[in-house]
Amino acid sequence: MTSAAAFAIFEQSIHTYHVLDSVDQPFENPFDAQTLDHLLYRKNWIDTVQWHFEDLIREPNIDPVAALELKRKIDASNQDRTDTVEYIDSYFLQQFKEVSTLPDATINTESPAWAIDRLSILALKIYHMQEEANRVSASEEHRAACSKKLAVLLEQKTDLSTAIDQLLTDMAAGRKYMKEYKQMKMYNDESLNPVLYQKNS
């Protein structure tokens, strides 16, 4: 896998979502369930829906009951996102399990999947900043400011893509290795969140 291939899948997901542009639309994954592409597409779809959840919950006049329901959806989406990232890391652990690490091999500050997670979010930022840079109803000053921000985002894409590709190359050569650390989210666990376990005791 390359960062360019992953980014293309993210763009496909984002553009497909925006055909209907609804958080309630059905999800269909065009990739085979046994492939990394399937996980990458699902990962970005989760991010894309959550992006729009976050927009909706910031409506100043949102009904409090609706806001609470939306917050629950965001919480569930966050858990789904974390689980999917961990599935992607499991893929990379399997892919590199036969690689012999060099004696001076080092571990990266983040796993491949969490770097790819950042690339997925970056794809969304680029898409929406491009929209703002081209929005005809906005002022010229707004479009100019967004164009400058877009240039920074595109530079970040280049840098992050290079870093991801280098990490995967180094892992394949044994210069880097990874460990799979579960995120161990505590607030959704009834045995770890004191608000939940005290209520149930």
VEXFI-269576 format. One line per 2 residues: their letters; for each residue x, y, z of C-alpha. Coordinates in steps of 0.05 Angstrom, whole numbers. Example, Ala and Ser with C-alpha at 12.3 -4.5 7.8 and 13.67 -1.06 7.14 Angstrom:
BEGIN
as = 246/-90/156  273/-21/143
***
This chain:
BEGIN
mt = 0/0/0  22/71/-14
sa = -4/136/15  -27/157/-54
aa = -70/95/-61  -100/106/8
fa = -114/179/-7  -149/160/-72
if = -195/113/-33  -209/169/17
eq = -227/216/-40  -273/163/-70
si = -309/156/-3  -316/231/7
ht = -343/243/-63  -392/185/-58
yh = -418/212/9  -430/281/-20
vl = -474/255/-76  -531/251/-26
ds = -495/291/29  -536/259/85
vd = -513/228/150  -571/180/146
qp = -555/151/77  -540/76/72
fe = -467/54/70  -442/9/15
np = -369/-11/11  -346/-23/-61
fd = -284/-63/-40  -277/-136/-23
aq = -286/-148/52  -220/-185/58
tl = -178/-127/32  -142/-68/63
dh = -179/-23/13  -245/-44/46
ll = -219/-22/114  -192/44/86
yr = -258/61/53  -297/44/115
kn = -249/85/157  -259/147/116
wi = -334/138/111  -337/138/187
dt = -295/201/188  -339/234/135
vq = -404/220/171  -375/243/237
wh = -350/307/204  -422/324/187
fe = -447/301/256  -399/352/285
dl = -428/406/239  -499/388/259
ir = -488/390/334  -461/461/329
ep = -529/487/305  -542/544/355
ni = -617/528/360  -612/452/363
dp = -663/418/406  -630/392/470
va = -660/323/461  -635/320/389
al = -567/344/412  -562/288/463
el = -582/237/411  -530/265/364
kr = -477/264/419  -491/190/428
ki = -481/179/354  -415/216/356
da = -392/173/415  -410/110/377
sn = -375/136/315  -312/150/355
qd = -311/79/380  -323/52/310
rt = -266/95/284  -218/70/337
dt = -237/-3/324  -226/6/249
ve = -158/37/260  -139/-22/303
yi = -163/-70/248  -117/-34/199
ds = -58/-40/247  -73/-115/253
yf = -67/-118/177  2/-86/179
lq = 25/-131/236  6/-191/193
qf = 39/-161/132  105/-150/166
ke = 106/-209/214  160/-246/174
vs = 207/-186/170  270/-193/212
tl = 282/-128/248  353/-100/248
pd = 391/-95/314  385/-19/313
at = 312/-18/291  269/34/324
in = 195/41/339  156/99/309
te = 119/150/350  53/125/320
sp = 32/63/284  19/61/209
aw = -56/60/218  -57/121/264
ai = -16/159/213  -65/137/159
dr = -121/160/205  -91/230/202
ls = -87/226/126  -161/208/124
il = -180/269/165  -134/311/122
al = -170/288/60  -235/315/90
ki = -202/381/109  -176/390/38
yh = -244/374/7  -282/423/50
mq = -230/477/47  -231/472/-29
ee = -306/481/-25  -298/544/16
an = -243/571/-29  -291/564/-88
rv = -357/584/-54  -388/637/-97
sa = -433/662/-41  -373/679/2
se = -334/744/0  -271/750/-40
eh = -232/758/25  -262/693/52
ra = -243/655/-12  -173/684/-11
ac = -162/665/62  -188/594/48
sk = -143/588/-12  -83/603/32
kl = -106/551/84  -116/501/28
av = -44/511/5  -21/494/76
ll = -65/432/78  -37/408/12
eq = 33/418/38  14/377/100
kt = -12/323/53  55/319/18
dl = 94/316/83  48/265/116
st = 45/222/54  121/221/50
ai = 126/202/124  76/145/116
dq = 110/117/55  178/122/89
ll = 152/87/151  124/29/111
td = 189/24/71  229/23/135
ma = 184/-30/166  191/-74/104
ag = 267/-67/110  268/-81/185
rk = 292/-11/202  227/3/240
ym = 180/-42/278  111/-33/307
ke = 71/-57/367  -4/-59/370
yk = -28/-19/429  -103/-19/439
qm = -132/49/454  -168/22/516
km = -223/74/514  -251/77/585
yn = -312/122/580  -354/70/540
de = -336/13/587  -386/1/643
sl = -332/-30/686  -283/28/678
np = -326/92/676  -344/110/748
vl = -407/146/726  -431/80/696
yq = -408/30/747  -429/70/807
kn = -498/77/777  -503/2/767
s = -476/-18/836
***
